[in-house]
Amino acid sequence: MPEIVLHHYETSPFAEMVRVALGLKGLRWRSVIIPNMMPKPDLVELTGGYARTPVLQIDAEIYCDTAAILDALERHQPQPSFYPAPLGDLHRMVAGWTGAGQFGAHVGAAMRNIPADVLGPGFAEDRKRRFVGFDFNKMPLVAPHLETQVTVAADWLESVLKDGRAFIGGDTPGHGDLGLYMNLWFLVVMPFAKPFADGIFARPALMAWFERVRAIGHGEAVPTSAQDAIDIAKACAPADISGPVEAGQSVGQVVRIQTENSGDDPVEGTLLSCSSQGIVIRRDSAKAGPLNIHFPRVGQIVIAA
Ligand SMILES: N[C@@H](CCC(=O)N[C@@H](CS)C(=O)NCC(=O)O)C(=O)O
């Protein structure tokens, strides 16, 4: 049986999306807790530089970004699908929206009153350096605007759900539900915005839907050390993948993958495939051996090295 390992930390909304995705598939998985800011030496040993949260590992395959992670889980276990009809791939579009400006808006609304000592030393600087345009010091100024963005999303969700459907696409949940859920979940777990969160959750259809998604749970998590995760990767050979690639690219060329709007290092490796289905590169880790590193195509810049 392939080993599924999630590298994450408790308070990450994107990690919560994947934990619920693992629950939806009813999977048993290994849980490696990573630091919530740099440095992350054990994680970067596997990814080659990508340091966002979460990262999924299946044996010697490393999946960066929730879009690649959900695709990997969908291939690993197709049912129940994250992309049920009638929305299908529209779920990806909804999740893409929740993971972009809406993510920042919910984080800002949830953390606007967080005391500096709770944030911890170095955290604000880490986020400023690694998230282009993000600055905790500007939060008091921008938070009122961010709250309006959260309110619009909540109004739209309430309007979609008020015909009585269980999930945004009907009877079964999908990727879009999980994206909407992760942002609202962050408002709930951060205790610093309670009056605002209470106002958002005063929408009855949204509240009932939120509880339905929460009830999916996280599957079965088995605590695992970072060293064990590295050992799992080392014991496995990465899959043979060869193409397709985009015009002007060739399999085997050295490339760097840079995440848009990120201050983290690009990941260098040899190109195995690159298409709308995603990007795969091969790299050698000193401790884990050869690895395939997977990215979604959306949001990643491929640079010929
Ligand atoms: N597009 C990425 C975004 C991931 C992301 O920004 N995660 C946040 C945590 S929720 C993060 O990486 N924060 C910095 C860190 O954990 O070091 C995805 O879908 O996975």
The ligand as an SDF file (V2000), in Angstrom:
LIG
                    3D

 20 19  0  0  0  0  0  0  0  0999 V2000
   -1.8040   27.9200   -3.3170 N   0  0  0  0  0  0  0  0  0  0  0  0
   -1.3380   27.2160   -2.1440 C   0  0  0  0  0  0  0  0  0  0  0  0
   -1.4000   28.1660   -0.9530 C   0  0  0  0  0  0  0  0  0  0  0  0
   -0.8610   27.5600    0.3220 C   0  0  0  0  0  0  0  0  0  0  0  0
   -0.6360   28.6220    1.4090 C   0  0  0  0  0  0  0  0  0  0  0  0
   -0.4620   29.8100    1.1230 O   0  0  0  0  0  0  0  0  0  0  0  0
   -0.6200   28.1450    2.6610 N   0  0  0  0  0  0  0  0  0  0  0  0
   -0.3090   29.0130    3.7570 C   0  0  0  0  0  0  0  0  0  0  0  0
   -0.8360   28.4080    5.0470 C   0  0  0  0  0  0  0  0  0  0  0  0
   -2.5710   28.2230    5.0580 S   0  0  0  0  0  0  0  0  0  0  0  0
    1.1830   29.0980    3.9030 C   0  0  0  0  0  0  0  0  0  0  0  0
    1.9090   28.4420    3.1980 O   0  0  0  0  0  0  0  0  0  0  0  0
    1.6800   29.9180    4.8360 N   0  0  0  0  0  0  0  0  0  0  0  0
    3.0980   30.0070    5.0460 C   0  0  0  0  0  0  0  0  0  0  0  0
    3.6740   28.8030    5.7310 C   0  0  0  0  0  0  0  0  0  0  0  0
    2.9470   27.9030    6.1440 O   0  0  0  0  0  0  0  0  0  0  0  0
    4.8900   28.7870    5.9010 O   0  0  0  0  0  0  0  0  0  0  0  0
   -2.1750   25.9630   -1.9580 C   0  0  0  0  0  0  0  0  0  0  0  0
   -3.2700   25.8480   -2.5190 O   0  0  0  0  0  0  0  0  0  0  0  0
   -1.6940   25.0180   -1.3010 O   0  0  0  0  0  0  0  0  0  0  0  0
  1  2  1  0
  2  3  1  0
  2 18  1  0
  3  4  1  0
  4  5  1  0
  5  6  2  0
  5  7  1  0
  7  8  1  0
  8  9  1  0
  8 11  1  0
  9 10  1  0
 11 12  2  0
 11 13  1  0
 13 14  1  0
 14 15  1  0
 15 16  2  0
 15 17  1  0
 18 19  2  0
 18 20  1  0
M  END
$$$$
